[in-house]
């Protein structure tokens, strides 16, 4: 569901999101994900609706890949 943000807040969020997406860690994960997806498709795997989970090191549903099994994504 789309967030209801003011134009100012939306612009700030886009800047934050872009900054995070361009970190070395995220870029490495994105590149790895692209390699894994291309290889899986080449092998004939059906990965529609699935994401590569960098923790489990396998493809899982998008739903399962959110939130790290109920533990959340933020470090305590």
PDB file of N, CA, C and O in Angstrom, chain B, residues numbered from 101:
ATOM      1  N   UNK B 101       0.842  -1.180   0.000  1.00  0.00           N
ATOM      2  CA  UNK B 101       0.000   0.000   0.000  1.00  0.00           C
ATOM      3  C   UNK B 101       0.888   1.244   0.000  1.00  0.00           C
ATOM      4  O   UNK B 101       1.877   1.318   0.728  1.00  0.00           O
ATOM      5  N   UNK B 102       0.523   2.194  -0.812  1.00  0.00           N
ATOM      6  CA  UNK B 102       1.292   3.418  -0.947  1.00  0.00           C
ATOM      7  C   UNK B 102       1.137   4.289   0.295  1.00  0.00           C
ATOM      8  O   UNK B 102       0.045   4.417   0.850  1.00  0.00           O
ATOM      9  N   UNK B 103       2.248   4.883   0.720  1.00  0.00           N
ATOM     10  CA  UNK B 103       2.206   5.778   1.870  1.00  0.00           C
ATOM     11  C   UNK B 103       1.597   7.108   1.462  1.00  0.00           C
ATOM     12  O   UNK B 103       1.799   7.573   0.341  1.00  0.00           O
ATOM     13  N   UNK B 104       0.856   7.715   2.367  1.00  0.00           N
ATOM     14  CA  UNK B 104       0.279   9.034   2.115  1.00  0.00           C
ATOM     15  C   UNK B 104       1.225  10.076   2.686  1.00  0.00           C
ATOM     16  O   UNK B 104       1.164  10.401   3.872  1.00  0.00           O
ATOM     17  N   UNK B 105       2.099  10.596   1.837  1.00  0.00           N
ATOM     18  CA  UNK B 105       3.104  11.557   2.264  1.00  0.00           C
ATOM     19  C   UNK B 105       2.894  12.887   1.563  1.00  0.00           C
ATOM     20  O   UNK B 105       2.386  12.951   0.444  1.00  0.00           O
ATOM     21  N   UNK B 106       3.294  13.934   2.241  1.00  0.00           N
ATOM     22  CA  UNK B 106       3.285  15.248   1.607  1.00  0.00           C
ATOM     23  C   UNK B 106       4.367  15.268   0.537  1.00  0.00           C
ATOM     24  O   UNK B 106       5.242  14.402   0.508  1.00  0.00           O
ATOM     25  N   UNK B 107       4.302  16.259  -0.337  1.00  0.00           N
ATOM     26  CA  UNK B 107       5.299  16.345  -1.403  1.00  0.00           C
ATOM     27  C   UNK B 107       6.702  16.499  -0.826  1.00  0.00           C
ATOM     28  O   UNK B 107       7.657  15.925  -1.350  1.00  0.00           O
ATOM     29  N   UNK B 108       6.827  17.267   0.242  1.00  0.00           N
ATOM     30  CA  UNK B 108       8.124  17.485   0.878  1.00  0.00           C
ATOM     31  C   UNK B 108       8.650  16.182   1.491  1.00  0.00           C
ATOM     32  O   UNK B 108       9.821  15.837   1.332  1.00  0.00           O
ATOM     33  N   UNK B 109       7.767  15.467   2.192  1.00  0.00           N
ATOM     34  CA  UNK B 109       8.156  14.204   2.819  1.00  0.00           C
ATOM     35  C   UNK B 109       8.487  13.148   1.760  1.00  0.00           C
ATOM     36  O   UNK B 109       9.420  12.364   1.933  1.00  0.00           O
ATOM     37  N   UNK B 110       7.729  13.129   0.676  1.00  0.00           N
ATOM     38  CA  UNK B 110       7.974  12.172  -0.401  1.00  0.00           C
ATOM     39  C   UNK B 110       9.339  12.427  -1.048  1.00  0.00           C
ATOM     40  O   UNK B 110      10.081  11.490  -1.341  1.00  0.00           O
ATOM     41  N   UNK B 111       9.654  13.690  -1.262  1.00  0.00           N
ATOM     42  CA  UNK B 111      10.957  14.032  -1.849  1.00  0.00           C
ATOM     43  C   UNK B 111      12.091  13.607  -0.924  1.00  0.00           C
ATOM     44  O   UNK B 111      13.102  13.076  -1.384  1.00  0.00           O
ATOM     45  N   UNK B 112      11.928  13.836   0.380  1.00  0.00           N
ATOM     46  CA  UNK B 112      12.950  13.448   1.349  1.00  0.00           C
ATOM     47  C   UNK B 112      13.104  11.933   1.389  1.00  0.00           C
ATOM     48  O   UNK B 112      14.219  11.423   1.488  1.00  0.00           O
ATOM     49  N   UNK B 113      11.978  11.208   1.310  1.00  0.00           N
ATOM     50  CA  UNK B 113      12.013   9.739   1.328  1.00  0.00           C
ATOM     51  C   UNK B 113      12.733   9.206   0.090  1.00  0.00           C
ATOM     52  O   UNK B 113      13.506   8.252   0.182  1.00  0.00           O
ATOM     53  N   UNK B 114      12.486   9.806  -1.041  1.00  0.00           N
ATOM     54  CA  UNK B 114      13.157   9.367  -2.269  1.00  0.00           C
ATOM     55  C   UNK B 114      14.666   9.544  -2.174  1.00  0.00           C
ATOM     56  O   UNK B 114      15.431   8.695  -2.632  1.00  0.00           O
ATOM     57  N   UNK B 115      15.087  10.655  -1.575  1.00  0.00           N
ATOM     58  CA  UNK B 115      16.521  10.897  -1.387  1.00  0.00           C
ATOM     59  C   UNK B 115      17.109   9.850  -0.448  1.00  0.00           C
ATOM     60  O   UNK B 115      18.168   9.289  -0.730  1.00  0.00           O
ATOM     61  N   UNK B 116      16.425   9.583   0.674  1.00  0.00           N
ATOM     62  CA  UNK B 116      16.896   8.572   1.632  1.00  0.00           C
ATOM     63  C   UNK B 116      16.965   7.193   1.000  1.00  0.00           C
ATOM     64  O   UNK B 116      17.959   6.481   1.144  1.00  0.00           O
ATOM     65  N   UNK B 117      15.894   6.817   0.294  1.00  0.00           N
ATOM     66  CA  UNK B 117      15.834   5.494  -0.333  1.00  0.00           C
ATOM     67  C   UNK B 117      16.925   5.316  -1.379  1.00  0.00           C
ATOM     68  O   UNK B 117      17.545   4.256  -1.467  1.00  0.00           O
ATOM     69  N   UNK B 118      17.155   6.359  -2.170  1.00  0.00           N
ATOM     70  CA  UNK B 118      18.191   6.293  -3.208  1.00  0.00           C
ATOM     71  C   UNK B 118      19.569   6.151  -2.567  1.00  0.00           C
ATOM     72  O   UNK B 118      20.398   5.367  -3.028  1.00  0.00           O
ATOM     73  N   UNK B 119      19.806   6.917  -1.497  1.00  0.00           N
ATOM     74  CA  UNK B 119      21.094   6.856  -0.797  1.00  0.00           C
ATOM     75  C   UNK B 119      21.334   5.440  -0.253  1.00  0.00           C
ATOM     76  O   UNK B 119      22.439   4.908  -0.361  1.00  0.00           O
ATOM     77  N   UNK B 120      20.297   4.838   0.327  1.00  0.00           N
ATOM     78  CA  UNK B 120      20.410   3.482   0.867  1.00  0.00           C
ATOM     79  C   UNK B 120      20.618   2.461  -0.255  1.00  0.00           C
ATOM     80  O   UNK B 120      21.437   1.550  -0.132  1.00  0.00           O
ATOM     81  N   UNK B 121      19.869   2.625  -1.348  1.00  0.00           N
ATOM     82  CA  UNK B 121      19.953   1.673  -2.459  1.00  0.00           C
ATOM     83  C   UNK B 121      21.321   1.687  -3.123  1.00  0.00           C
ATOM     84  O   UNK B 121      21.727   0.695  -3.729  1.00  0.00           O
ATOM     85  N   UNK B 122      22.031   2.796  -3.013  1.00  0.00           N
ATOM     86  CA  UNK B 122      23.316   2.911  -3.679  1.00  0.00           C
ATOM     87  C   UNK B 122      24.503   2.575  -2.765  1.00  0.00           C
ATOM     88  O   UNK B 122      25.653   2.768  -3.159  1.00  0.00           O
ATOM     89  N   UNK B 123      24.238   2.077  -1.558  1.00  0.00           N
ATOM     90  CA  UNK B 123      25.340   1.660  -0.698  1.00  0.00           C
ATOM     91  C   UNK B 123      25.999   0.423  -1.301  1.00  0.00           C
ATOM     92  O   UNK B 123      25.382  -0.313  -2.071  1.00  0.00           O
ATOM     93  N   UNK B 124      27.226   0.215  -0.949  1.00  0.00           N
ATOM     94  CA  UNK B 124      27.981  -0.919  -1.501  1.00  0.00           C
ATOM     95  C   UNK B 124      27.293  -2.254  -1.206  1.00  0.00           C
ATOM     96  O   UNK B 124      27.236  -3.132  -2.066  1.00  0.00           O
ATOM     97  N   UNK B 125      26.772  -2.399   0.013  1.00  0.00           N
ATOM     98  CA  UNK B 125      26.113  -3.646   0.408  1.00  0.00           C
ATOM     99  C   UNK B 125      24.884  -3.915  -0.445  1.00  0.00           C
ATOM    100  O   UNK B 125      24.702  -5.030  -0.933  1.00  0.00           O
ATOM    101  N   UNK B 126      24.038  -2.905  -0.629  1.00  0.00           N
ATOM    102  CA  UNK B 126      22.816  -3.090  -1.413  1.00  0.00           C
ATOM    103  C   UNK B 126      23.139  -3.351  -2.882  1.00  0.00           C
ATOM    104  O   UNK B 126      22.472  -4.155  -3.534  1.00  0.00           O
ATOM    105  N   UNK B 127      24.167  -2.669  -3.405  1.00  0.00           N
ATOM    106  CA  UNK B 127      24.534  -2.881  -4.800  1.00  0.00           C
ATOM    107  C   UNK B 127      25.076  -4.293  -5.011  1.00  0.00           C
ATOM    108  O   UNK B 127      24.800  -4.915  -6.036  1.00  0.00           O
ATOM    109  N   UNK B 128      25.840  -4.798  -4.056  1.00  0.00           N
ATOM    110  CA  UNK B 128      26.347  -6.174  -4.151  1.00  0.00           C
ATOM    111  C   UNK B 128      25.199  -7.174  -4.111  1.00  0.00           C
ATOM    112  O   UNK B 128      25.188  -8.143  -4.871  1.00  0.00           O
ATOM    113  N   UNK B 129      24.222  -6.939  -3.214  1.00  0.00           N
ATOM    114  CA  UNK B 129      23.079  -7.841  -3.120  1.00  0.00           C
ATOM    115  C   UNK B 129      22.234  -7.803  -4.385  1.00  0.00           C
ATOM    116  O   UNK B 129      21.747  -8.837  -4.842  1.00  0.00           O
ATOM    117  N   UNK B 130      22.060  -6.616  -4.951  1.00  0.00           N
ATOM    118  CA  UNK B 130      21.287  -6.491  -6.183  1.00  0.00           C
ATOM    119  C   UNK B 130      21.970  -7.251  -7.321  1.00  0.00           C
ATOM    120  O   UNK B 130      21.321  -7.976  -8.076  1.00  0.00           O
ATOM    121  N   UNK B 131      23.279  -7.076  -7.433  1.00  0.00           N
ATOM    122  CA  UNK B 131      24.033  -7.763  -8.488  1.00  0.00           C
ATOM    123  C   UNK B 131      23.967  -9.278  -8.296  1.00  0.00           C
ATOM    124  O   UNK B 131      23.808 -10.028  -9.259  1.00  0.00           O
ATOM    125  N   UNK B 132      24.089  -9.720  -7.044  1.00  0.00           N
ATOM    126  CA  UNK B 132      24.008 -11.156  -6.752  1.00  0.00           C
ATOM    127  C   UNK B 132      22.631 -11.689  -7.124  1.00  0.00           C
ATOM    128  O   UNK B 132      22.505 -12.757  -7.724  1.00  0.00           O
ATOM    129  N   UNK B 133      21.602 -10.932  -6.759  1.00  0.00           N
ATOM    130  CA  UNK B 133      20.234 -11.336  -7.058  1.00  0.00           C
ATOM    131  C   UNK B 133      20.017 -11.462  -8.560  1.00  0.00           C
ATOM    132  O   UNK B 133      19.379 -12.412  -9.015  1.00  0.00           O
ATOM    133  N   UNK B 134      20.537 -10.523  -9.329  1.00  0.00           N
ATOM    134  CA  UNK B 134      20.400 -10.585 -10.777  1.00  0.00           C
ATOM    135  C   UNK B 134      21.102 -11.816 -11.342  1.00  0.00           C
ATOM    136  O   UNK B 134      20.564 -12.492 -12.218  1.00  0.00           O
ATOM    137  N   UNK B 135      22.305 -12.107 -10.843  1.00  0.00           N
ATOM    138  CA  UNK B 135      23.030 -13.299 -11.307  1.00  0.00           C
ATOM    139  C   UNK B 135      22.250 -14.566 -10.982  1.00  0.00           C
ATOM    140  O   UNK B 135      22.120 -15.452 -11.828  1.00  0.00           O
ATOM    141  N   UNK B 136      21.733 -14.656  -9.762  1.00  0.00           N
ATOM    142  CA  UNK B 136      20.995 -15.855  -9.334  1.00  0.00           C
ATOM    143  C   UNK B 136      19.718 -16.038 -10.151  1.00  0.00           C
ATOM    144  O   UNK B 136      19.395 -17.152 -10.562  1.00  0.00           O
ATOM    145  N   UNK B 137      18.987 -14.936 -10.386  1.00  0.00           N
ATOM    146  CA  UNK B 137      17.744 -15.020 -11.147  1.00  0.00           C
ATOM    147  C   UNK B 137      18.013 -15.476 -12.580  1.00  0.00           C
ATOM    148  O   UNK B 137      17.314 -16.340 -13.107  1.00  0.00           O
ATOM    149  N   UNK B 138      19.030 -14.888 -13.201  1.00  0.00           N
ATOM    150  CA  UNK B 138      19.346 -15.263 -14.584  1.00  0.00           C
ATOM    151  C   UNK B 138      19.749 -16.729 -14.680  1.00  0.00           C
ATOM    152  O   UNK B 138      19.346 -17.432 -15.607  1.00  0.00           O
ATOM    153  N   UNK B 139      20.543 -17.184 -13.720  1.00  0.00           N
ATOM    154  CA  UNK B 139      20.975 -18.582 -13.711  1.00  0.00           C
ATOM    155  C   UNK B 139      19.789 -19.511 -13.476  1.00  0.00           C
ATOM    156  O   UNK B 139      19.686 -20.564 -14.106  1.00  0.00           O
ATOM    157  N   UNK B 140      18.896 -19.123 -12.572  1.00  0.00           N
ATOM    158  CA  UNK B 140      17.731 -19.960 -12.268  1.00  0.00           C
ATOM    159  C   UNK B 140      16.815 -20.062 -13.481  1.00  0.00           C
ATOM    160  O   UNK B 140      16.306 -21.141 -13.786  1.00  0.00           O
ATOM    161  N   UNK B 141      16.607 -18.963 -14.164  1.00  0.00           N
ATOM    162  CA  UNK B 141      15.769 -18.989 -15.367  1.00  0.00           C
ATOM    163  C   UNK B 141      16.408 -19.847 -16.448  1.00  0.00           C
ATOM    164  O   UNK B 141      15.712 -20.559 -17.171  1.00  0.00           O
ATOM    165  N   UNK B 142      17.716 -19.784 -16.559  1.00  0.00           N
ATOM    166  CA  UNK B 142      18.441 -20.584 -17.544  1.00  0.00           C
ATOM    167  C   UNK B 142      18.275 -22.073 -17.250  1.00  0.00           C
ATOM    168  O   UNK B 142      18.201 -22.888 -18.170  1.00  0.00           O
ATOM    169  N   UNK B 143      18.214 -22.427 -15.952  1.00  0.00           N
ATOM    170  CA  UNK B 143      18.010 -23.824 -15.549  1.00  0.00           C
ATOM    171  C   UNK B 143      16.548 -24.253 -15.645  1.00  0.00           C
ATOM    172  O   UNK B 143      16.230 -25.420 -15.419  1.00  0.00           O
ATOM    173  N   UNK B 144      15.654 -23.312 -15.980  1.00  0.00           N
ATOM    174  CA  UNK B 144      14.246 -23.645 -16.152  1.00  0.00           C
ATOM    175  C   UNK B 144      13.436 -23.601 -14.873  1.00  0.00           C
ATOM    176  O   UNK B 144      12.323 -24.126 -14.834  1.00  0.00           O
ATOM    177  N   UNK B 145      13.965 -22.988 -13.825  1.00  0.00           N
ATOM    178  CA  UNK B 145      13.229 -22.884 -12.563  1.00  0.00           C
ATOM    179  C   UNK B 145      12.092 -21.873 -12.694  1.00  0.00           C
ATOM    180  O   UNK B 145      12.216 -20.875 -13.404  1.00  0.00           O
ATOM    181  N   UNK B 146      10.996 -22.139 -12.011  1.00  0.00           N
ATOM    182  CA  UNK B 146       9.882 -21.190 -11.968  1.00  0.00           C
ATOM    183  C   UNK B 146      10.063 -20.326 -10.727  1.00  0.00           C
ATOM    184  O   UNK B 146       9.769 -20.763  -9.615  1.00  0.00           O
ATOM    185  N   UNK B 147      10.543 -19.108 -10.915  1.00  0.00           N
ATOM    186  CA  UNK B 147      10.807 -18.222  -9.779  1.00  0.00           C
ATOM    187  C   UNK B 147       9.876 -17.011  -9.782  1.00  0.00           C
ATOM    188  O   UNK B 147      10.177 -15.989  -9.166  1.00  0.00           O
ATOM    189  N   UNK B 148       8.766 -17.130 -10.463  1.00  0.00           N
ATOM    190  CA  UNK B 148       7.805 -16.029 -10.511  1.00  0.00           C
ATOM    191  C   UNK B 148       7.262 -15.775  -9.102  1.00  0.00           C
ATOM    192  O   UNK B 148       6.834 -16.706  -8.420  1.00  0.00           O
ATOM    193  N   UNK B 149       7.282 -14.528  -8.679  1.00  0.00           N
ATOM    194  CA  UNK B 149       6.781 -14.167  -7.356  1.00  0.00           C
ATOM    195  C   UNK B 149       7.742 -14.519  -6.233  1.00  0.00           C
ATOM    196  O   UNK B 149       7.355 -14.526  -5.064  1.00  0.00           O
ATOM    197  N   UNK B 150       8.991 -14.811  -6.577  1.00  0.00           N
ATOM    198  CA  UNK B 150       9.962 -15.183  -5.563  1.00  0.00           C
ATOM    199  C   UNK B 150      11.134 -14.207  -5.563  1.00  0.00           C
ATOM    200  O   UNK B 150      11.457 -13.602  -6.586  1.00  0.00           O
ATOM    201  N   UNK B 151      11.753 -14.067  -4.415  1.00  0.00           N
ATOM    202  CA  UNK B 151      12.946 -13.243  -4.238  1.00  0.00           C
ATOM    203  C   UNK B 151      14.070 -14.132  -3.746  1.00  0.00           C
ATOM    204  O   UNK B 151      13.833 -15.152  -3.098  1.00  0.00           O
ATOM    205  N   UNK B 152      15.285 -13.740  -4.055  1.00  0.00           N
ATOM    206  CA  UNK B 152      16.433 -14.472  -3.520  1.00  0.00           C
ATOM    207  C   UNK B 152      16.695 -13.983  -2.112  1.00  0.00           C
ATOM    208  O   UNK B 152      16.882 -12.787  -1.892  1.00  0.00           O
ATOM    209  N   UNK B 153      16.710 -14.891  -1.167  1.00  0.00           N
ATOM    210  CA  UNK B 153      16.961 -14.556   0.236  1.00  0.00           C
ATOM    211  C   UNK B 153      18.450 -14.711   0.505  1.00  0.00           C
ATOM    212  O   UNK B 153      18.996 -15.811   0.417  1.00  0.00           O
ATOM    213  N   UNK B 154      19.102 -13.595   0.837  1.00  0.00           N
ATOM    214  CA  UNK B 154      20.545 -13.613   1.047  1.00  0.00           C
ATOM    215  C   UNK B 154      20.933 -14.289   2.357  1.00  0.00           C
ATOM    216  O   UNK B 154      22.087 -14.682   2.533  1.00  0.00           O
ATOM    217  N   UNK B 155      19.981 -14.427   3.274  1.00  0.00           N
ATOM    218  CA  UNK B 155      20.242 -15.113   4.541  1.00  0.00           C
ATOM    219  C   UNK B 155      20.148 -16.620   4.364  1.00  0.00           C
ATOM    220  O   UNK B 155      21.043 -17.361   4.771  1.00  0.00           O
ATOM    221  N   UNK B 156      19.039 -17.073   3.742  1.00  0.00           N
ATOM    222  CA  UNK B 156      18.822 -18.509   3.531  1.00  0.00           C
ATOM    223  C   UNK B 156      19.564 -19.033   2.302  1.00  0.00           C
ATOM    224  O   UNK B 156      19.746 -20.240   2.145  1.00  0.00           O
ATOM    225  N   UNK B 157      19.985 -18.120   1.440  1.00  0.00           N
ATOM    226  CA  UNK B 157      20.670 -18.452   0.202  1.00  0.00           C
ATOM    227  C   UNK B 157      19.860 -19.346  -0.726  1.00  0.00           C
ATOM    228  O   UNK B 157      20.366 -20.321  -1.282  1.00  0.00           O
ATOM    229  N   UNK B 158      18.584 -18.985  -0.879  1.00  0.00           N
ATOM    230  CA  UNK B 158      17.713 -19.682  -1.823  1.00  0.00           C
ATOM    231  C   UNK B 158      16.544 -18.776  -2.165  1.00  0.00           C
ATOM    232  O   UNK B 158      16.346 -17.741  -1.528  1.00  0.00           O
ATOM    233  N   UNK B 159      15.771 -19.162  -3.168  1.00  0.00           N
ATOM    234  CA  UNK B 159      14.602 -18.378  -3.548  1.00  0.00           C
ATOM    235  C   UNK B 159      13.441 -18.712  -2.616  1.00  0.00           C
ATOM    236  O   UNK B 159      13.143 -19.880  -2.367  1.00  0.00           O
ATOM    237  N   UNK B 160      12.800 -17.682  -2.116  1.00  0.00           N
ATOM    238  CA  UNK B 160      11.623 -17.832  -1.262  1.00  0.00           C
ATOM    239  C   UNK B 160      10.567 -16.855  -1.752  1.00  0.00           C
ATOM    240  O   UNK B 160      10.870 -15.939  -2.516  1.00  0.00           O
ATOM    241  N   UNK B 161       9.328 -17.047  -1.316  1.00  0.00           N
ATOM    242  CA  UNK B 161       8.275 -16.134  -1.735  1.00  0.00           C
ATOM    243  C   UNK B 161       8.564 -14.728  -1.190  1.00  0.00           C
ATOM    244  O   UNK B 161       9.260 -14.564  -0.189  1.00  0.00           O
ATOM    245  N   UNK B 162       8.025 -13.747  -1.860  1.00  0.00           N
ATOM    246  CA  UNK B 162       8.210 -12.361  -1.438  1.00  0.00           C
ATOM    247  C   UNK B 162       7.707 -12.189  -0.004  1.00  0.00           C
ATOM    248  O   UNK B 162       8.326 -11.492   0.800  1.00  0.00           O
ATOM    249  N   UNK B 163       6.593 -12.822   0.302  1.00  0.00           N
ATOM    250  CA  UNK B 163       5.992 -12.726   1.640  1.00  0.00           C
ATOM    251  C   UNK B 163       6.943 -13.246   2.714  1.00  0.00           C
ATOM    252  O   UNK B 163       7.110 -12.612   3.756  1.00  0.00           O
ATOM    253  N   UNK B 164       7.557 -14.379   2.470  1.00  0.00           N
ATOM    254  CA  UNK B 164       8.462 -14.995   3.441  1.00  0.00           C
ATOM    255  C   UNK B 164       9.744 -14.174   3.599  1.00  0.00           C
ATOM    256  O   UNK B 164      10.354 -14.151   4.668  1.00  0.00           O
ATOM    257  N   UNK B 165      10.142 -13.497   2.510  1.00  0.00           N
ATOM    258  CA  UNK B 165      11.403 -12.770   2.515  1.00  0.00           C
ATOM    259  C   UNK B 165      11.319 -11.411   3.225  1.00  0.00           C
ATOM    260  O   UNK B 165      12.320 -10.698   3.294  1.00  0.00           O
ATOM    261  N   UNK B 166      10.176 -11.050   3.738  1.00  0.00           N
ATOM    262  CA  UNK B 166      10.020  -9.778   4.437  1.00  0.00           C
ATOM    263  C   UNK B 166      10.043 -10.015   5.939  1.00  0.00           C
ATOM    264  O   UNK B 166       9.303 -10.862   6.439  1.00  0.00           O
ATOM    265  N   UNK B 167      10.869  -9.292   6.658  1.00  0.00           N
ATOM    266  CA  UNK B 167      10.813  -9.304   8.110  1.00  0.00           C
ATOM    267  C   UNK B 167      11.683 -10.334   8.802  1.00  0.00           C
ATOM    268  O   UNK B 167      11.660 -10.405  10.031  1.00  0.00           O
ATOM    269  N   UNK B 168      12.447 -11.133   8.078  1.00  0.00           N
ATOM    270  CA  UNK B 168      13.366 -12.108   8.679  1.00  0.00           C
ATOM    271  C   UNK B 168      12.692 -13.031   9.698  1.00  0.00           C
ATOM    272  O   UNK B 168      13.153 -13.140  10.834  1.00  0.00           O
ATOM    273  N   UNK B 169      11.654 -13.665   9.314  1.00  0.00           N
ATOM    274  CA  UNK B 169      10.996 -14.664  10.165  1.00  0.00           C
ATOM    275  C   UNK B 169      10.439 -14.104  11.456  1.00  0.00           C
ATOM    276  O   UNK B 169      10.504 -14.763  12.493  1.00  0.00           O
ATOM    277  N   UNK B 170       9.888 -12.890  11.413  1.00  0.00           N
ATOM    278  CA  UNK B 170       9.297 -12.298  12.599  1.00  0.00           C
ATOM    279  C   UNK B 170      10.269 -11.547  13.485  1.00  0.00           C
ATOM    280  O   UNK B 170       9.864 -10.924  14.466  1.00  0.00           O
ATOM    281  N   UNK B 171      11.556 -11.601  13.149  1.00  0.00           N
ATOM    282  CA  UNK B 171      12.560 -10.923  13.954  1.00  0.00           C
ATOM    283  C   UNK B 171      12.755  -9.471  13.523  1.00  0.00           C
ATOM    284  O   UNK B 171      13.430  -8.707  14.212  1.00  0.00           O
ATOM    285  N   UNK B 172      12.178  -9.090  12.400  1.00  0.00           N
ATOM    286  CA  UNK B 172      12.333  -7.740  11.903  1.00  0.00           C
ATOM    287  C   UNK B 172      13.650  -7.559  11.180  1.00  0.00           C
ATOM    288  O   UNK B 172      14.428  -8.501  11.034  1.00  0.00           O
ATOM    289  N   UNK B 173      13.890  -6.344  10.730  1.00  0.00           N
ATOM    290  CA  UNK B 173      15.096  -6.081   9.953  1.00  0.00           C
ATOM    291  C   UNK B 173      16.023  -5.090  10.620  1.00  0.00           C
ATOM    292  O   UNK B 173      17.134  -4.854  10.143  1.00  0.00           O
ATOM    293  N   UNK B 174      15.577  -4.511  11.715  1.00  0.00           N
ATOM    294  CA  UNK B 174      16.420  -3.516  12.387  1.00  0.00           C
ATOM    295  C   UNK B 174      17.308  -4.170  13.426  1.00  0.00           C
ATOM    296  O   UNK B 174      16.899  -5.109  14.108  1.00  0.00           O
ATOM    297  N   UNK B 175      18.532  -3.663  13.539  1.00  0.00           N
ATOM    298  CA  UNK B 175      19.453  -4.194  14.521  1.00  0.00           C
ATOM    299  C   UNK B 175      19.154  -3.567  15.881  1.00  0.00           C
ATOM    300  O   UNK B 175      18.903  -2.365  15.970  1.00  0.00           O
ATOM    301  N   UNK B 176      19.180  -4.370  16.931  1.00  0.00           N
ATOM    302  CA  UNK B 176      18.853  -3.857  18.264  1.00  0.00           C
ATOM    303  C   UNK B 176      20.033  -3.178  18.912  1.00  0.00           C
ATOM    304  O   UNK B 176      19.924  -2.691  20.037  1.00  0.00           O
TER     305      UNK B 176
END
